[in-house]
């Protein structure tokens, strides 16, 4: 079939992951198609909007290359197809609602694919609330936290949910907003710019911190914010820091960003990272053993985006090399991503990171106190100091205030026994090791 041929041609030109997630889900609707239009059926509005935004023009071009005729490409929803034999399908009716504004949202970023843990529970709950009742619950919503922890996932999830309910959504990074503003200002077409950003039900702006010191753009954004807010339209913003800590941001904008709800996303705990890896593998059809998942969670740091990238790269490399993904294979492939900077590690670094992670004072680790949590922290400190630094056991005995090197040896033996018999303890030690190596204090 011609349509299958066209989609196979497209498969050769786009990332395989995007093809499998989106294009592969389309079904050609022969009865509704003719020489002037080719109709494809999508299983849901998220995939439909993604294909419409990114690939309709490309599909039309491939038809033209193959047949000499460039048809209009229409994406319709499966739920809108009428099974009545007496009436032909009216694609003008079943085509996706025109009131859904065209904006590039990642359809895989949904609430169901977001893994919730204690570090992001508040932000997730806030995002879900405003998605269900935009402009009513909290306005604006300001989500902040370090790079790669899920802010963009949540803001896209809000947009995808709102679009699925027929709301008009505009998503843009602040850089895109600035570029649009500069272009339309230069071309004296600011009416078009304001039409785009002020006539939507939900405005989603990513990376707000880059508004810093952009005086003209801040002025325009101030008026855009006021216009939407006064009309009861939902505004959602993300940043790597809270409003009051964004230097170069006008006080009036800081004040408005704090009108609604401010939610932070913290560093994920180990259990959340494991759950995220398992979810990513499930969504992408990747099979990793329990040991490999734990290894990645303990050693890849806290940037979820980097973890997801590492999983995709690992799977791709295994596929190209035609090898099974074993723990040794994973360690070998990921050795460049798991950056080990041993030469700059000091004993003070080790103690400070362990103390912060286990919520005790650094001085207690070096003390003679015998409470269970302090003894455990001290043993971990000795073990990691011996593993990660060139210090001898006598030197470590002096540093930790112990009698001699046999006491150090005894503590290391105890830790090794726990690592061999207690999986959760092993993971905790591995994660601390990774934080020390990458100095994520």
MOVEN-V798608 format. One record per residue. RES is the residue in one small letter. PHI is phi in whole degrees, 0 to 359 (none if undefined). Layout:
BEGIN
res=RES phi=PHI
res=RES phi=PHI
END
This chain:
BEGIN
res=x phi=none
res=x phi=302
res=x phi=300
res=x phi=296
res=x phi=298
res=x phi=296
res=x phi=293
res=x phi=292
res=x phi=295
res=x phi=297
res=x phi=303
res=x phi=285
res=x phi=251
res=x phi=236
res=x phi=303
res=x phi=299
res=x phi=296
res=x phi=292
res=x phi=299
res=x phi=294
res=x phi=285
res=x phi=241
res=x phi=297
res=x phi=298
res=x phi=279
res=x phi=282
res=x phi=237
res=x phi=287
res=x phi=255
res=x phi=295
res=x phi=295
res=x phi=271
res=x phi=261
res=x phi=208
res=x phi=297
res=x phi=269
res=x phi=212
res=x phi=244
res=x phi=248
res=x phi=240
res=x phi=255
res=x phi=253
res=x phi=287
res=x phi=204
res=x phi=291
res=x phi=294
res=x phi=294
res=x phi=301
res=x phi=293
res=x phi=298
res=x phi=294
res=x phi=301
res=x phi=288
res=x phi=259
res=x phi=232
res=x phi=300
res=x phi=298
res=x phi=294
res=x phi=297
res=x phi=298
res=x phi=296
res=x phi=293
res=x phi=300
res=x phi=297
res=x phi=297
res=x phi=277
res=x phi=243
res=x phi=85
res=x phi=240
res=x phi=255
res=x phi=277
res=x phi=280
res=x phi=260
res=x phi=242
res=x phi=247
res=x phi=243
res=x phi=266
res=x phi=302
res=x phi=292
res=x phi=266
res=x phi=287
res=x phi=270
res=x phi=268
res=x phi=297
res=x phi=282
res=x phi=284
res=x phi=239
res=x phi=289
res=x phi=289
res=x phi=263
res=x phi=292
res=x phi=292
res=x phi=275
res=x phi=276
res=x phi=296
res=x phi=305
res=x phi=310
res=x phi=290
res=x phi=282
res=x phi=276
res=x phi=295
res=x phi=282
res=x phi=211
res=x phi=276
res=x phi=242
res=x phi=277
res=x phi=292
res=x phi=279
res=x phi=271
res=x phi=235
res=x phi=294
res=x phi=290
res=x phi=266
res=x phi=269
res=x phi=272
res=x phi=263
res=x phi=221
res=x phi=296
res=x phi=284
res=x phi=228
res=x phi=302
res=x phi=295
res=x phi=296
res=x phi=298
res=x phi=297
res=x phi=295
res=x phi=298
res=x phi=294
res=x phi=296
res=x phi=286
res=x phi=294
res=x phi=284
res=x phi=225
res=x phi=297
res=x phi=78
res=x phi=245
res=x phi=289
res=x phi=222
res=x phi=206
res=x phi=277
res=x phi=249
res=x phi=239
res=x phi=253
res=x phi=226
res=x phi=162
res=x phi=300
res=x phi=298
res=x phi=83
res=x phi=255
res=x phi=119
res=x phi=298
res=x phi=294
res=x phi=302
res=x phi=295
res=x phi=291
res=x phi=290
res=x phi=299
res=x phi=300
res=x phi=297
res=x phi=295
res=x phi=294
res=x phi=297
res=x phi=297
res=x phi=295
res=x phi=260
res=x phi=85
res=x phi=279
res=x phi=273
res=x phi=233
res=x phi=239
res=x phi=245
res=x phi=203
res=x phi=284
res=x phi=296
res=x phi=295
res=x phi=295
res=x phi=301
res=x phi=295
res=x phi=296
res=x phi=299
res=x phi=298
res=x phi=298
res=x phi=297
res=x phi=288
res=x phi=294
res=x phi=294
res=x phi=263
res=x phi=53
res=x phi=233
res=x phi=295
res=x phi=299
res=x phi=294
res=x phi=299
res=x phi=291
res=x phi=299
res=x phi=291
res=x phi=270
res=x phi=251
res=x phi=243
res=x phi=216
res=x phi=276
res=x phi=223
res=x phi=249
res=x phi=244
res=x phi=237
res=x phi=263
res=x phi=62
res=x phi=299
res=x phi=301
res=x phi=281
res=x phi=287
res=x phi=310
res=x phi=66
res=x phi=264
res=x phi=298
res=x phi=297
res=x phi=294
res=x phi=299
res=x phi=300
res=x phi=293
res=x phi=294
res=x phi=302
res=x phi=289
res=x phi=298
res=x phi=302
res=x phi=300
res=x phi=300
res=x phi=291
res=x phi=297
res=x phi=292
res=x phi=270
res=x phi=75
res=x phi=270
res=x phi=281
res=x phi=238
res=x phi=231
res=x phi=234
res=x phi=234
res=x phi=199
res=x phi=273
res=x phi=209
res=x phi=292
res=x phi=308
res=x phi=294
res=x phi=259
res=x phi=274
res=x phi=292
res=x phi=80
res=x phi=255
res=x phi=303
res=x phi=301
res=x phi=294
res=x phi=285
res=x phi=305
res=x phi=299
res=x phi=292
res=x phi=296
res=x phi=264
res=x phi=297
res=x phi=262
res=x phi=241
res=x phi=247
res=x phi=230
res=x phi=253
res=x phi=246
res=x phi=266
res=x phi=294
res=x phi=288
res=x phi=285
res=x phi=303
res=x phi=298
res=x phi=293
res=x phi=298
res=x phi=298
res=x phi=296
res=x phi=295
res=x phi=298
res=x phi=297
res=x phi=295
res=x phi=300
res=x phi=297
res=x phi=297
res=x phi=293
res=x phi=261
res=x phi=67
res=x phi=255
res=x phi=254
res=x phi=232
res=x phi=289
res=x phi=303
res=x phi=297
res=x phi=290
res=x phi=301
res=x phi=297
res=x phi=298
res=x phi=296
res=x phi=298
res=x phi=280
res=x phi=246
res=x phi=266
res=x phi=79
res=x phi=249
res=x phi=283
res=x phi=296
res=x phi=298
res=x phi=291
res=x phi=297
res=x phi=297
res=x phi=297
res=x phi=297
res=x phi=295
res=x phi=296
res=x phi=296
res=x phi=298
res=x phi=295
res=x phi=295
res=x phi=294
res=x phi=297
res=x phi=294
res=x phi=294
res=x phi=274
res=x phi=55
res=x phi=234
res=x phi=287
res=x phi=273
res=x phi=261
res=x phi=297
res=x phi=296
res=x phi=297
res=x phi=298
res=x phi=299
res=x phi=293
res=x phi=293
res=x phi=265
res=x phi=298
res=x phi=283
res=x phi=280
res=x phi=270
res=x phi=281
res=x phi=254
res=x phi=246
res=x phi=292
res=x phi=296
res=x phi=256
res=x phi=274
res=x phi=248
res=x phi=297
res=x phi=295
res=x phi=302
res=x phi=298
res=x phi=296
res=x phi=297
res=x phi=290
res=x phi=297
res=x phi=299
res=x phi=294
res=x phi=292
res=x phi=263
res=x phi=60
res=x phi=227
res=x phi=277
res=x phi=305
res=x phi=295
res=x phi=290
res=x phi=296
res=x phi=267
res=x phi=273
res=x phi=260
res=x phi=299
res=x phi=245
res=x phi=297
res=x phi=304
res=x phi=292
res=x phi=286
res=x phi=299
res=x phi=296
res=x phi=297
res=x phi=296
res=x phi=296
res=x phi=297
res=x phi=300
res=x phi=296
res=x phi=299
res=x phi=287
res=x phi=295
res=x phi=291
res=x phi=284
res=x phi=255
res=x phi=233
res=x phi=276
res=x phi=296
res=x phi=283
res=x phi=295
res=x phi=298
res=x phi=295
res=x phi=291
res=x phi=299
res=x phi=294
res=x phi=297
res=x phi=269
res=x phi=70
res=x phi=260
res=x phi=297
res=x phi=199
res=x phi=293
res=x phi=293
res=x phi=293
res=x phi=296
res=x phi=300
res=x phi=298
res=x phi=295
res=x phi=296
res=x phi=298
res=x phi=299
res=x phi=296
res=x phi=299
res=x phi=296
res=x phi=295
res=x phi=298
res=x phi=286
res=x phi=249
res=x phi=236
res=x phi=297
res=x phi=293
res=x phi=294
res=x phi=303
res=x phi=295
res=x phi=297
res=x phi=294
res=x phi=296
res=x phi=293
res=x phi=298
res=x phi=301
res=x phi=295
res=x phi=296
res=x phi=291
res=x phi=297
res=x phi=259
res=x phi=54
res=x phi=269
res=x phi=282
END
